[in-house]
């Protein structure tokens, strides 16, 4: 009974925090709608986050009712990410629109359909949860590679303007919450990827504290970096705001004065899980 209460508590907390993370790209899409252009933004983070949410919903459906709280947040995630993708397609140029539709078709339709067919036709119900869990964990771990790029930028430039503390904090809280949820329901596949997510989130906050007050030696030939790599962390969910708290957002290259405004939200699964 105590475990059920803990699981419900952490599940509700995870839903709330993940919902906040899912909304992190809203300022970006407000900007896109205002300018009627995607500028240098890319759709892959949102397509990946949608795929992650779809995977975790399918996985949760195999759990005979115990995955309800996974279904709720990932259903919300699917809805939000779909809106982001639609807006992106509306305002994208022809090349970006075609590229997005291709990835969407290959990953979210053909890829997801292939996973369903393999699981339904080639695995027994008793093993299906394990197979799906392995796929979800594998995808989530791959997504966790994204935060490494922004941490590398922070270390190289000795500047935290590319890594908002609030984003790192919410991603860490999301990962910790879903980790404890996975432990409470004794689900290895939910807990495992969030161990990595919590660790990376903690490292990001430590880096922020270190370099926030770092004072570089003054030299005449010191050049302030003018650009940041296209792949920077948005909600470190993909996987997400989902159980795997990694949500990715790709930002365009920017001038010095515009960088901070563009680095708002990572991942994605989150989705997690």
RODREN-544507 format. One record per atom (N, C-alpha, C): x, y, z. Coordinates in steps of 0.001 Angstrom, whole numbers, plus 500000, padded with zeros to 6 digits. Example, Ala and Ser with C-alpha at 12.3 -4.5 7.8 and 13.67 -1.06 7.14 Angstrom:
<kelums>
> 513190 | 494310 | 507800 .
> 512300 | 495500 | 507800 .
> 513200 | 496700 | 507800 .
> 512850 | 497750 | 507080 .
> 513670 | 498940 | 507140 .
> 512900 | 500030 | 507870 .
</kelums>
This chain:
<kelums>
> 500830 | 498790 | 500000 .
> 500000 | 500000 | 500000 .
> 500864 | 501258 | 500000 .
> 501926 | 501220 | 500847 .
> 502833 | 502362 | 500921 .
> 503511 | 502593 | 499583 .
> 503883 | 501486 | 498898 .
> 504529 | 501601 | 497597 .
> 503578 | 502202 | 496570 .
> 502287 | 501831 | 496653 .
> 501289 | 502377 | 495729 .
> 501142 | 503884 | 495919 .
> 501174 | 504326 | 497180 .
> 501065 | 505754 | 497466 .
> 502284 | 506491 | 496931 .
> 503476 | 505914 | 497137 .
> 504703 | 506518 | 496641 .
> 504690 | 506592 | 495115 .
> 504286 | 505497 | 494495 .
> 504245 | 505456 | 493033 .
> 503284 | 506509 | 492494 .
> 502121 | 506625 | 493106 .
> 501138 | 507614 | 492653 .
> 501664 | 509034 | 492851 .
> 502298 | 509264 | 494014 .
> 502832 | 510597 | 494318 .
> 503905 | 511003 | 493322 .
> 504878 | 510109 | 493106 .
> 505958 | 510425 | 492170 .
> 505429 | 510504 | 490739 .
> 504427 | 509691 | 490415 .
> 503847 | 509732 | 489078 .
> 503167 | 511061 | 488788 .
> 502412 | 511568 | 489772 .
> 501743 | 512867 | 489613 .
> 502775 | 513985 | 489506 .
> 503785 | 513933 | 490381 .
> 504846 | 514949 | 490326 .
> 505558 | 514913 | 488981 .
> 505819 | 513696 | 488494 .
> 506478 | 513549 | 487197 .
> 505648 | 514115 | 486065 .
> 504334 | 513895 | 486135 .
> 503435 | 514444 | 485115 .
> 503481 | 515971 | 485104 .
> 503455 | 516578 | 486288 .
> 503439 | 518041 | 486390 .
> 504741 | 518638 | 485874 .
> 505878 | 518082 | 486351 .
> 507178 | 518620 | 485943 .
> 507413 | 518400 | 484448 .
> 507054 | 517218 | 483961 .
> 507249 | 516922 | 482544 .
> 506384 | 517827 | 481665 .
> 505194 | 518145 | 482141 .
> 504318 | 519056 | 481402 .
> 504983 | 520420 | 481250 .
> 505607 | 520891 | 482330 .
> 506314 | 522173 | 482278 .
> 507449 | 522115 | 481264 .
> 508172 | 520993 | 481253 .
> 509284 | 520831 | 480311 .
> 508775 | 520801 | 478867 .
> 507643 | 520144 | 478660 .
> 507068 | 520087 | 477311 .
> 506728 | 521480 | 476788 .
> 506400 | 522389 | 477685 .
> 506003 | 523738 | 477267 .
> 507189 | 524661 | 477044 .
> 508397 | 524182 | 477348 .
> 509587 | 525024 | 477229 .
> 509785 | 525633 | 475840 .
> 509476 | 524902 | 474740 .
> 509691 | 525495 | 473406 .
> 508649 | 526528 | 472986 .
> 507646 | 526796 | 473819 .
> 506588 | 527731 | 473439 .
> 507131 | 529087 | 472988 .
> 508075 | 529707 | 473724 .
> 508613 | 530992 | 473262 .
> 509234 | 530906 | 471867 .
> 509865 | 529766 | 471581 .
> 510463 | 529587 | 470259 .
> 509390 | 529610 | 469169 .
> 508273 | 528932 | 469413 .
> 507235 | 528870 | 468386 .
> 506412 | 530161 | 468321 .
> 506359 | 530897 | 469405 .
> 505746 | 532226 | 469352 .
> 506577 | 533098 | 468412 .
> 507885 | 532988 | 468547 .
> 508799 | 533743 | 467675 .
> 508641 | 533308 | 466218 .
> 508545 | 532001 | 465987 .
> 508391 | 531489 | 464633 .
> 507089 | 532005 | 464008 .
> 506017 | 531986 | 464792 .
> 504728 | 532453 | 464281 .
> 504759 | 533953 | 464002 .
> 505417 | 534705 | 464855 .
> 505493 | 536150 | 464664 .
> 506288 | 536514 | 463413 .
> 507375 | 535784 | 463192 .
> 508227 | 536069 | 462045 .
> 507818 | 535285 | 460801 .
> 506884 | 534326 | 461009 .
> 506410 | 533492 | 459902 .
> 507581 | 532814 | 459186 .
> 508553 | 532407 | 459968 .
> 509737 | 531735 | 459429 .
> 510367 | 530877 | 460518 .
> 510890 | 529705 | 460125 .
> 511549 | 528835 | 461105 .
> 512998 | 529262 | 461310 .
> 513444 | 530244 | 460520 .
> 514820 | 530727 | 460585 .
> 515771 | 529526 | 460510 .
> 516601 | 529326 | 461558 .
> 517544 | 528205 | 461501 .
> 517125 | 527021 | 462339 .
> 515909 | 527031 | 462876 .
> 515457 | 525949 | 463731 .
> 515215 | 524679 | 462918 .
> 515303 | 523546 | 463598 .
> 515104 | 522259 | 462948 .
> 514005 | 521474 | 463644 .
> 513419 | 520538 | 462930 .
> 512260 | 519803 | 463441 .
> 512611 | 518491 | 464135 .
> 513827 | 518006 | 463984 .
> 514192 | 516689 | 464503 .
> 513902 | 516522 | 465999 .
> 514185 | 517507 | 466854 .
> 513892 | 517320 | 468282 .
> 512431 | 517039 | 468567 .
> 511526 | 517690 | 467833 .
> 510105 | 517531 | 468074 .
> 509591 | 516208 | 467499 .
> 510119 | 515837 | 466351 .
> 509759 | 514552 | 465753 .
> 510243 | 513410 | 466646 .
> 511454 | 513552 | 467174 .
> 512016 | 512533 | 468061 .
> 511225 | 512445 | 469370 .
> 510859 | 513598 | 469908 .
> 510085 | 513623 | 471152 .
> 508724 | 512964 | 470952 .
> 508105 | 513203 | 469792 .
> 506823 | 512571 | 469483 .
> 506982 | 511055 | 469394 .
> 508043 | 510608 | 468725 .
> 508302 | 509172 | 468600 .
> 508522 | 508543 | 469970 .
> 509280 | 509212 | 470823 .
> 509549 | 508720 | 472166 .
> 508250 | 508584 | 472970 .
> 507386 | 509600 | 472887 .
> 506111 | 509551 | 473605 .
> 505240 | 508408 | 473099 .
> 505237 | 508196 | 471793 .
> 504461 | 507096 | 471220 .
> 504970 | 505744 | 471713 .
> 506289 | 505606 | 471784 .
> 506887 | 504361 | 472269 .
> 506486 | 504074 | 473712 .
> 506556 | 505095 | 474564 .
> 506263 | 504889 | 475971 .
> 504782 | 504620 | 476215 .
> 503924 | 505186 | 475378 .
> 502492 | 504866 | 475503 .
> 502261 | 503398 | 475162 .
> 502867 | 502942 | 474082 .
> 502722 | 501537 | 473679 .
> 503276 | 500614 | 474767 .
> 504403 | 501010 | 475342 .
> 504994 | 500208 | 476423 .
> 504058 | 500171 | 477632 .
> 503522 | 501342 | 478010 .
> 502653 | 501418 | 479192 .
> 501382 | 500588 | 479008 .
> 500909 | 500477 | 477769 .
> 499700 | 499690 | 477500 .
> 499905 | 498200 | 477754 .
> 501154 | 497774 | 477796 .
> 501460 | 496360 | 478047 .
> 501451 | 496039 | 479543 .
> 501295 | 497052 | 480391 .
> 501463 | 496864 | 481824 .
> 500157 | 496624 | 482586 .
> 499083 | 496332 | 481886 .
> 497814 | 495960 | 482519 .
> 497327 | 496959 | 483577 .
> 497335 | 498242 | 483224 .
> 496787 | 499253 | 484121 .
> 497797 | 499950 | 484999 .
> 498959 | 499351 | 485237 .
> 499938 | 499967 | 486130 .
> 500727 | 501087 | 485445 .
> 500519 | 501234 | 484140 .
> 501245 | 502284 | 483422 .
> 500399 | 503500 | 483114 .
> 499306 | 503681 | 483866 .
> 498363 | 504772 | 483568 .
> 499041 | 506144 | 483575 .
> 499875 | 506400 | 484586 .
> 500503 | 507718 | 484694 .
> 501563 | 507943 | 483615 .
> 502064 | 506870 | 483043 .
> 502961 | 507012 | 481892 .
> 502155 | 507391 | 480653 .
> 500976 | 506813 | 480557 .
> 500115 | 507096 | 479406 .
> 499645 | 508548 | 479420 .
> 499267 | 509060 | 480588 .
> 498728 | 510422 | 480659 .
> 499735 | 511469 | 480185 .
> 500946 | 511428 | 480727 .
> 501914 | 512463 | 480367 .
> 502381 | 512311 | 478928 .
> 502510 | 511084 | 478466 .
> 502979 | 510902 | 477094 .
> 501886 | 511187 | 476071 .
> 500628 | 511009 | 476463 .
> 499523 | 511405 | 475588 .
> 499518 | 512930 | 475436 .
> 499722 | 513626 | 476551 .
> 499824 | 515084 | 476511 .
> 501032 | 515489 | 475669 .
> 502139 | 514759 | 475847 .
> 503346 | 515040 | 475074 .
> 503118 | 514872 | 473582 .
> 502394 | 513818 | 473204 .
> 502083 | 513601 | 471784 .
> 501289 | 514773 | 471222 .
> 500332 | 515237 | 471977 .
> 499483 | 516353 | 471537 .
> 500319 | 517625 | 471359 .
> 501135 | 517946 | 472350 .
> 501937 | 519166 | 472300 .
> 502973 | 519106 | 471181 .
> 503672 | 517971 | 471088 .
> 504697 | 517841 | 470048 .
> 504090 | 517879 | 468655 .
> 502879 | 517336 | 468508 .
> 502192 | 517376 | 467209 .
> 501891 | 518820 | 466812 .
> 501478 | 519633 | 467782 .
> 501223 | 521049 | 467503 .
> 502513 | 521734 | 467055 .
> 503623 | 521454 | 467757 .
> 504905 | 522042 | 467378 .
> 505269 | 521665 | 465935 .
> 505082 | 520399 | 465601 .
> 505451 | 519917 | 464264 .
> 504575 | 520560 | 463187 .
> 503280 | 520669 | 463470 .
> 502361 | 521303 | 462508 .
> 502770 | 522757 | 462259 .
> 503057 | 523483 | 463331 .
> 503480 | 524881 | 463191 .
> 504795 | 524959 | 462415 .
> 505688 | 524027 | 462684 .
> 506971 | 524024 | 461977 .
> 506755 | 523815 | 460479 .
> 505902 | 522866 | 460135 .
> 505635 | 522570 | 458727 .
> 504969 | 523765 | 458036 .
> 504069 | 524423 | 458746 .
> 503365 | 525577 | 458170 .
> 504335 | 526692 | 457787 .
> 505300 | 526971 | 458663 .
> 506185 | 528112 | 458447 .
> 507544 | 527736 | 457857 .
> 507755 | 526441 | 457594 .
> 509040 | 526014 | 457029 .
> 509088 | 526306 | 455529 .
> 510305 | 526473 | 455013 .
> 510445 | 526585 | 453562 .
> 510255 | 525206 | 452943 .
> 510221 | 525140 | 451631 .
> 509906 | 523882 | 450952 .
> 510881 | 522775 | 451311 .
> 512155 | 523084 | 451341 .
> 513170 | 522074 | 451634 .
> 513014 | 521516 | 453047 .
> 512846 | 522394 | 454030 .
> 512700 | 521970 | 455422 .
> 511386 | 521215 | 455626 .
> 510338 | 521653 | 454913 .
> 509039 | 520991 | 455037 .
> 509109 | 519563 | 454518 .
> 509718 | 519382 | 453353 .
> 509846 | 518038 | 452771 .
> 510705 | 517152 | 453663 .
> 511799 | 517709 | 454167 .
> 512696 | 516948 | 455049 .
> 511964 | 516494 | 456309 .
> 511160 | 517391 | 456886 .
> 510406 | 517056 | 458092 .
> 509397 | 515956 | 457825 .
> 508678 | 516064 | 456709 .
> 507678 | 515055 | 456366 .
> 508320 | 513695 | 456107 .
> 509519 | 513685 | 455521 .
> 510218 | 512428 | 455282 .
> 510595 | 511749 | 456588 .
> 511188 | 512529 | 457500 .
> 511596 | 511972 | 458796 .
> 510366 | 511514 | 459583 .
> 509316 | 512319 | 459533 .
> 508076 | 511982 | 460229 .
> 507511 | 510666 | 459697 .
> 507538 | 510508 | 458385 .
> 507013 | 509286 | 457778 .
> 507856 | 508066 | 458103 .
> 509175 | 508233 | 457999 .
> 510077 | 507100 | 458243 .
> 510116 | 506682 | 459706 .
> 510200 | 507658 | 460597 .
> 510360 | 507353 | 462020 .
> 509032 | 507109 | 462719 .
> 508124 | 508061 | 462612 .
> 506897 | 508004 | 463406 .
> 505807 | 507125 | 462810 .
> 505861 | 506889 | 461504 .
> 504850 | 506031 | 460902 .
> 505425 | 504651 | 460555 .
> 506376 | 504608 | 459646 .
> 506938 | 503320 | 459258 .
> 507709 | 502666 | 460408 .
> 508550 | 503454 | 461073 .
> 509339 | 502906 | 462175 .
> 508475 | 502399 | 463309 .
> 507500 | 503205 | 463706 .
> 506631 | 502803 | 464805 .
> 505753 | 501614 | 464408 .
> 505278 | 501633 | 463159 .
> 504461 | 500517 | 462680 .
> 505274 | 499222 | 462671 .
> 506542 | 499316 | 462274 .
> 507407 | 498129 | 462250 .
> 507600 | 497574 | 463657 .
> 507772 | 498458 | 464630 .
> 507938 | 498015 | 466017 .
> 506683 | 497296 | 466510 .
> 505516 | 497858 | 466183 .
> 504256 | 497237 | 466600 .
> 504106 | 495854 | 465963 .
> 504395 | 495759 | 464665 .
> 504255 | 494476 | 463969 .
> 505195 | 493423 | 464545 .
> 506432 | 493817 | 464778 .
> 507412 | 492871 | 465339 .
> 506973 | 492402 | 466721 .
> 506549 | 493344 | 467545 .
> 506154 | 492991 | 468916 .
> 504883 | 492143 | 468946 .
> 503929 | 492484 | 468086 .
> 502653 | 491767 | 468104 .
> 502739 | 490394 | 467444 .
> 503565 | 490289 | 466407 .
> 503614 | 489045 | 465644 .
> 504747 | 488112 | 466050 .
> 505827 | 488654 | 466529 .
> 507006 | 487829 | 466789 .
> 507347 | 487661 | 468264 .
> 506621 | 488294 | 469144 .
> 506897 | 488132 | 470575 .
> 505634 | 487689 | 471312 .
> 505841 | 486913 | 472354 .
> 504722 | 486499 | 473188 .
> 504382 | 487641 | 474141 .
> 503154 | 487658 | 474587 .
> 502716 | 488737 | 475474 .
> 503580 | 488824 | 476721 .
> 504040 | 487684 | 477206 .
> 504857 | 487668 | 478418 .
> 506217 | 488341 | 478204 .
> 506707 | 488304 | 476958 .
> 508017 | 488895 | 476646 .
> 507918 | 490268 | 475979 .
> 506716 | 490652 | 475585 .
> 506541 | 491884 | 474815 .
> 506959 | 493113 | 475619 .
> 506632 | 493122 | 476898 .
> 506993 | 494261 | 477741 .
> 508512 | 494419 | 477831 .
> 509222 | 493290 | 477903 .
> 510682 | 493341 | 477986 .
> 511285 | 493866 | 476687 .
> 510761 | 493395 | 475564 .
> 511276 | 493836 | 474268 .
> 511042 | 495335 | 474084 .
> 509819 | 495770 | 474373 .
> 509488 | 497195 | 474236 .
> 510289 | 498049 | 475219 .
> 510439 | 497536 | 476432 .
> 511210 | 498261 | 477432 .
> 512644 | 498460 | 476980 .
> 513211 | 497428 | 476377 .
> 514578 | 497531 | 475864 .
> 514696 | 498563 | 474759 .
> 513697 | 498588 | 473874 .
> 513692 | 499572 | 472786 .
> 513587 | 500989 | 473353 .
> 512697 | 501182 | 474323 .
> 512507 | 502509 | 474927 .
> 513776 | 502984 | 475629 .
> 514412 | 502077 | 476371 .
> 515645 | 502437 | 477076 .
> 516739 | 502785 | 476076 .
> 516867 | 501964 | 475017 .
> 517887 | 502219 | 474002 .
> 517719 | 503576 | 473335 .
> 516466 | 503903 | 472972 .
> 516202 | 505185 | 472333 .
> 516481 | 506343 | 473294 .
> 516083 | 506172 | 474557 .
> 516286 | 507224 | 475547 .
> 517773 | 507479 | 475798 .
> 518554 | 506417 | 475868 .
> 519993 | 506563 | 476097 .
> 520643 | 507295 | 474926 .
> 520206 | 506988 | 473715 .
> 520743 | 507689 | 472537 .
> 520443 | 509185 | 472620 .
> 519258 | 509506 | 473084 .
> 518856 | 510899 | 473191 .
> 519710 | 511638 | 474217 .
> 520165 | 510925 | 475233 .
> 520953 | 511557 | 476289 .
> 522313 | 512023 | 475794 .
> 522674 | 511693 | 474586 .
> 523948 | 512168 | 474045 .
> 523879 | 513670 | 473774 .
> 522662 | 514195 | 473586 .
> 522490 | 515611 | 473249 .
> 523055 | 516570 | 474301 .
> 522794 | 516341 | 475598 .
> 523313 | 517285 | 476592 .
> 524826 | 517383 | 476589 .
> 525499 | 516347 | 476101 .
> 526958 | 516368 | 476096 .
> 527490 | 517486 | 475215 .
> 526783 | 517793 | 474119 .
> 527258 | 518820 | 473205 .
> 527203 | 520201 | 473852 .
> 526122 | 520483 | 474591 .
> 526016 | 521797 | 475216 .
> 526998 | 521919 | 476373 .
> 527250 | 520815 | 477079 .
> 528235 | 520861 | 478161 .
> 529631 | 521108 | 477598 .
> 529899 | 520555 | 476437 .
> 531193 | 520784 | 475788 .
> 531347 | 522260 | 475425 .
> 530255 | 522861 | 474948 .
> 530284 | 524288 | 474601 .
> 530555 | 525132 | 475843 .
> 529898 | 524783 | 476950 .
> 530087 | 525530 | 478199 .
> 531530 | 525446 | 478666 .
> 532100 | 524250 | 478625 .
> 533484 | 524064 | 479076 .
> 534451 | 524790 | 478149 .
> 534208 | 524713 | 476846 .
> 535117 | 525338 | 475882 .
> 535075 | 526854 | 475971 .
> 533880 | 527402 | 476095 .
> 533731 | 528866 | 476107 .
> 533806 | 529451 | 477517 .
> 533706 | 528557 | 478512 .
> 533692 | 529001 | 479910 .
> 532571 | 530017 | 480139 .
> 531459 | 529766 | 479473 .
> 530295 | 530644 | 479574 .
> 529035 | 529796 | 479685 .
> 528093 | 530220 | 480552 .
> 526853 | 529472 | 480747 .
> 525686 | 530083 | 479979 .
> 525975 | 531050 | 479092 .
> 524892 | 531694 | 478349 .
> 524190 | 530717 | 477420 .
> 524835 | 529579 | 477133 .
> 524235 | 528577 | 476253 .
> 523422 | 527544 | 477036 .
> 523422 | 527605 | 478386 .
> 522800 | 526558 | 479180 .
> 522006 | 527168 | 480340 .
> 520740 | 527488 | 480121 .
> 519912 | 528095 | 481171 .
> 519812 | 527188 | 482396 .
> 519985 | 527756 | 483573 .
> 519943 | 526964 | 484806 .
> 518553 | 526389 | 485052 .
> 517516 | 527174 | 484743 .
> 516149 | 526709 | 484990 .
> 515843 | 525437 | 484207 .
> 516341 | 525355 | 482978 .
> 516114 | 524161 | 482165 .
> 516812 | 522957 | 482779 .
> 518065 | 523133 | 483146 .
> 518820 | 522042 | 483761 .
> 518145 | 521575 | 485051 .
> 517634 | 522524 | 485821 .
> 516976 | 522192 | 487084 .
> 515729 | 521352 | 486854 .
> 514863 | 521791 | 485935 .
> 513621 | 521057 | 485695 .
> 513878 | 519684 | 485077 .
> 514890 | 519594 | 484226 .
> 515214 | 518301 | 483635 .
> 515721 | 517344 | 484703 .
> 516518 | 517862 | 485614 .
> 517036 | 517030 | 486701 .
> 515906 | 516577 | 487620 .
> 515020 | 517508 | 487976 .
> 513882 | 517161 | 488824 .
> 512985 | 516123 | 488149 .
> 512790 | 516282 | 486846 .
> 511965 | 515335 | 486097 .
> 512590 | 513942 | 486120 .
> 513897 | 513878 | 485858 .
> 514582 | 512589 | 485845 .
> 514542 | 511926 | 487217 .
> 514772 | 512697 | 488271 .
> 514758 | 512146 | 489632 .
> 513367 | 511631 | 489992 .
> 512354 | 512407 | 489623 .
> 510981 | 512016 | 489942 .
> 510598 | 510714 | 489242 .
> 510922 | 510614 | 487940 .
> 510592 | 509396 | 487203 .
> 511461 | 508221 | 487637 .
> 512666 | 508505 | 488095 .
> 513524 | 507447 | 488643 .
> 512866 | 506810 | 489862 .
> 512404 | 507658 | 490784 .
> 511757 | 507126 | 491983 .
> 510416 | 506469 | 491656 .
> 509751 | 506986 | 490629 .
> 508504 | 506351 | 490201 .
> 508788 | 504935 | 489695 .
> 509845 | 504807 | 488864 .
> 510219 | 503496 | 488352 .
> 510597 | 502532 | 489460 .
> 511300 | 503037 | 490465 .
> 511678 | 502186 | 491602 .
> 510446 | 501781 | 492407 .
> 509496 | 502720 | 492557 .
> 508296 | 502443 | 493352 .
> 507433 | 501366 | 492702 .
> 507369 | 501361 | 491370 .
> 506561 | 500342 | 490689 .
> 507418 | 499156 | 490250 .
> 508702 | 499209 | 490655 .
> 509650 | 498134 | 490343 .
> 509763 | 497905 | 488838 .
> 509881 | 498993 | 488119 .
> 510012 | 498928 | 486660 .
> 511420 | 499381 | 486273 .
> 512257 | 498430 | 485944 .
> 513651 | 498675 | 485583 .
> 513761 | 499573 | 484357 .
> 512849 | 499404 | 483406 .
> 512939 | 500139 | 482146 .
> 512597 | 501621 | 482314 .
> 511781 | 501946 | 483286 .
> 511471 | 503348 | 483568 .
> 512591 | 503993 | 484383 .
> 513116 | 503244 | 485329 .
> 514127 | 503799 | 486236 .
> 515490 | 503987 | 485576 .
> 515929 | 503004 | 484795 .
> 517305 | 503003 | 484283 .
> 517702 | 504253 | 483509 .
> 516963 | 504657 | 482464 .
> 517399 | 505836 | 481691 .
> 517398 | 507117 | 482508 .
> 516570 | 507160 | 483551 .
> 516508 | 508375 | 484356 .
> 517649 | 508483 | 485356 .
> 518354 | 507389 | 485593 .
> 519582 | 507463 | 486385 .
> 520591 | 508312 | 485620 .
> 520714 | 508011 | 484330 .
> 521615 | 508782 | 483470 .
> 521139 | 510225 | 483346 .
> 519818 | 510408 | 483209 .
> 519262 | 511755 | 483086 .
> 519523 | 512602 | 484323 .
> 519338 | 512008 | 485503 .
> 519582 | 512735 | 486745 .
> 521056 | 513087 | 486892 .
> 521914 | 512148 | 486505 .
> 523360 | 512389 | 486603 .
> 523786 | 513541 | 485689 .
> 523353 | 513488 | 484431 .
> 523727 | 514545 | 483485 .
> 523139 | 515899 | 483897 .
> 521928 | 515870 | 484436 .
> 521323 | 517113 | 484893 .
> 522110 | 517723 | 486043 .
> 522550 | 516866 | 486968 .
> 523348 | 517351 | 488097 .
> 524671 | 517929 | 487611 .
> 525283 | 517265 | 486628 .
> 526555 | 517751 | 486081 .
> 526354 | 519117 | 485430 .
> 525254 | 519287 | 484717 .
> 524974 | 520583 | 484085 .
> 524848 | 521698 | 485119 .
> 524161 | 521409 | 486227 .
> 524000 | 522435 | 487257 .
> 525327 | 522751 | 487937 .
> 526159 | 521732 | 488115 .
> 527485 | 521954 | 488701 .
> 528324 | 522825 | 487771 .
> 528266 | 522524 | 486468 .
> 528997 | 523330 | 485497 .
> 528491 | 524768 | 485503 .
> 527185 | 524906 | 485636 .
> 526603 | 526261 | 485662 .
> 527162 | 527062 | 486840 .
> 527181 | 526432 | 488008 .
> 527671 | 527121 | 489207 .
> 529154 | 527475 | 489055 .
> 529924 | 526527 | 488482 .
> 531362 | 526756 | 488323 .
> 531639 | 527919 | 487369 .
> 530997 | 527897 | 486204 .
> 531313 | 528879 | 485167 .
> 530477 | 530157 | 485243 .
> 529431 | 530144 | 486056 .
> 528635 | 531357 | 486241 .
> 529503 | 532450 | 486859 .
> 530373 | 532042 | 487758 .
> 531207 | 533015 | 488455 .
> 532665 | 532938 | 488008 .
> 532869 | 532253 | 486864 .
> 534225 | 532151 | 486332 .
> 534623 | 533465 | 485680 .
> 535799 | 533934 | 485997 .
> 536292 | 535164 | 485395 .
> 537533 | 534851 | 484574 .
> 537366 | 534943 | 483263 .
> 538482 | 534631 | 482371 .
> 539539 | 535725 | 482449 .
> 540808 | 535336 | 482351 .
> 541877 | 536343 | 482349 .
> 541736 | 537262 | 481150 .
> 541987 | 538551 | 481365 .
> 541832 | 539520 | 480289 .
> 543049 | 539504 | 479369 .
> 542793 | 539281 | 478112 .
> 543864 | 539318 | 477113 .
> 543352 | 540046 | 475896 .
> 544236 | 540710 | 475203 .
> 543837 | 541516 | 474048 .
> 543298 | 540687 | 472901 .
> 543847 | 539461 | 472769 .
> 543458 | 538670 | 471600 .
> 542360 | 537668 | 471906 .
> 541778 | 537810 | 473086 .
> 540706 | 536881 | 473433 .
> 539477 | 537189 | 472591 .
> 538944 | 536169 | 471968 .
> 537786 | 536356 | 471096 .
> 536570 | 535714 | 471704 .
> 535537 | 536457 | 471838 .
> 534305 | 535878 | 472346 .
> 533666 | 535034 | 471257 .
> 533253 | 533780 | 471591 .
> 532641 | 532937 | 470581 .
> 531387 | 533589 | 470020 .
> 531270 | 533541 | 468704 .
> 530140 | 534220 | 468072 .
> 529004 | 533281 | 467714 .
> 529307 | 532011 | 467675 .
> 528257 | 531080 | 467310 .
> 528254 | 529887 | 468231 .
> 527164 | 529181 | 468212 .
> 527039 | 527939 | 468962 .
> 526513 | 526904 | 467998 .
> 526872 | 525660 | 468225 .
> 526471 | 524610 | 467305 .
> 524958 | 524548 | 467177 .
> 524514 | 524110 | 466009 .
> 523079 | 524048 | 465753 .
> 522360 | 523163 | 466758 .
> 523002 | 522067 | 467146 .
> 522347 | 521140 | 468065 .
> 522640 | 521534 | 469498 .
> 521751 | 522318 | 470108 .
> 521887 | 522707 | 471495 .
> 520677 | 522224 | 472269 .
> 520824 | 522177 | 473566 .
> 519782 | 521551 | 474356 .
> 518561 | 522427 | 474559 .
> 517431 | 521854 | 474304 .
> 516184 | 522556 | 474489 .
> 515564 | 522009 | 475746 .
> 515247 | 520847 | 475846 .
> 514768 | 520295 | 477077 .
> 515621 | 519125 | 477297 .
> 516756 | 519195 | 477584 .
> 517674 | 518132 | 477439 .
> 517013 | 516859 | 477492 .
> 514343 | 515788 | 476280 .
> 513152 | 514471 | 476582 .
> 513309 | 514280 | 476182 .
> 514267 | 514485 | 475172 .
> 513468 | 513958 | 474345 .
> 512836 | 513347 | 475048 .
> 513525 | 511615 | 475077 .
> 512870 | 511353 | 475506 .
> 512634 | 512093 | 475870 .
> 512463 | 514216 | 477286 .
> 511778 | 514630 | 477701 .
> 511170 | 515079 | 478795 .
> 510360 | 515493 | 478440 .
> 509463 | 515791 | 479509 .
> 508743 | 514539 | 479862 .
> 509073 | 513527 | 479204 .
> 508438 | 512276 | 479493 .
> 509275 | 511594 | 480516 .
> 508919 | 510413 | 480875 .
> 509679 | 509781 | 481909 .
> 511132 | 509950 | 481666 .
> 511597 | 509871 | 480476 .
> 513004 | 510164 | 480282 .
> 513075 | 511628 | 480023 .
> 513558 | 512376 | 480965 .
> 513450 | 513805 | 480842 .
> 514478 | 514403 | 479934 .
> 514268 | 514173 | 478708 .
> 515162 | 514786 | 477752 .
> 514379 | 515365 | 476604 .
> 514460 | 516604 | 476434 .
> 513710 | 517196 | 475330 .
> 514697 | 518018 | 474562 .
> 514799 | 517817 | 473284 .
> 515805 | 518490 | 472500 .
> 515226 | 519648 | 471749 .
> 516018 | 520669 | 471620 .
> 515606 | 521755 | 470748 .
> 516811 | 522208 | 469974 .
> 516647 | 522381 | 468707 .
> 517766 | 522824 | 467893 .
> 517629 | 524300 | 467628 .
> 518684 | 525019 | 467932 .
> 518669 | 526469 | 467757 .
> 519540 | 526867 | 466586 .
> 519191 | 527934 | 465927 .
> 520014 | 528412 | 464823 .
> 521240 | 529114 | 465354 .
> 522220 | 529291 | 464501 .
> 523371 | 530057 | 464918 .
> 522917 | 531487 | 465145 .
> 523569 | 532148 | 466094 .
> 523099 | 533479 | 466455 .
> 524253 | 534404 | 466738 .
> 523945 | 535699 | 466721 .
> 524934 | 536694 | 467093 .
> 525051 | 536741 | 468600 .
> 526123 | 537385 | 469092 .
> 526362 | 537450 | 470526 .
> 525148 | 537963 | 471275 .
> 524536 | 539009 | 470763 .
> 523447 | 539640 | 471477 .
> 522166 | 538846 | 471460 .
> 522102 | 537791 | 470609 .
> 520854 | 537057 | 470471 .
> 520920 | 535659 | 471055 .
> 522119 | 535224 | 471435 .
> 522294 | 533851 | 471902 .
> 521467 | 533549 | 473141 .
> 521548 | 534428 | 474113 .
> 520897 | 534139 | 475378 .
> 519386 | 534036 | 475216 .
> 518843 | 534844 | 474344 .
> 517410 | 534805 | 474137 .
> 516942 | 533531 | 473471 .
> 517853 | 532886 | 472726 .
> 517450 | 531692 | 471996 .
> 517627 | 530424 | 472806 .
> 518430 | 530468 | 473884 .
> 518686 | 529264 | 474659 .
> 517670 | 529146 | 475782 .
> 516447 | 528784 | 475459 .
> 515511 | 528717 | 476551 .
> 515363 | 527300 | 477070 .
> 514979 | 526347 | 476315 .
> 514723 | 525056 | 476912 .
> 515859 | 524099 | 476680 .
> 514611 | 520284 | 476273 .
> 515930 | 518975 | 475907 .
> 515611 | 518398 | 475789 .
> 515397 | 517102 | 474875 .
> 514995 | 516310 | 474849 .
> 514825 | 516416 | 474904 .
> 514348 | 514391 | 474518 .
> 513347 | 514295 | 474481 .
> 514007 | 513646 | 474555 .
> 512520 | 510748 | 475602 .
> 512104 | 510343 | 476075 .
> 512373 | 510251 | 476095 .
> 511905 | 512950 | 477151 .
> 511758 | 512534 | 477990 .
> 510996 | 511980 | 477944 .
> 511103 | 510754 | 476011 .
> 510011 | 510537 | 476611 .
> 510312 | 509516 | 477334 .
> 510146 | 509812 | 478175 .
> 510162 | 508689 | 478885 .
> 509052 | 507998 | 479115 .
> 510148 | 507826 | 479256 .
> 509610 | 506959 | 479918 .
> 508550 | 507688 | 480248 .
</kelums>
